[in-house]
Amino acid sequence: MLRPDRRIERVYLHRAPIDMRRQIDGLAALVEGVMKANPFDTSLFVFINKRRNKLKILTWEKNGFVLWYKRLEQQKFAWPVKANEMVVTLSGEQLNWLLDGYDVWRMTPHKSLSVAHIG
């Protein structure tokens, strides 16, 4: 399974939901313009949709951008909706907990799904 490395030091969550039709260039523009960060450094930049069931991660890797996408089938990602900051910082380990379905702020997990078919 492809996953962000748990040892990544800088993970930035864009707290406000975005339109998931945004691709690499649009996300990089958000990183630069709204998050006031450099999209070409080694950080991971994480974005969520309004329903909180889709998540994208943008990062720069030596010679190009990498875009990682995850969609939850029934549940929602825990997300810091009441934070005052536009950007919230996590560790690589906390990001992986979030991807595994944990509420990083309360440390409670999602229930595992057993899915037999699509639709």
Summary of the structure (lengths in Angstrom):
residues: 119
radius of gyration: 14.1
end to end distance: 23.1
largest distance: 43.2
contacts: 293
relative contact order: 0.22
helix: 15%
strand: 26%
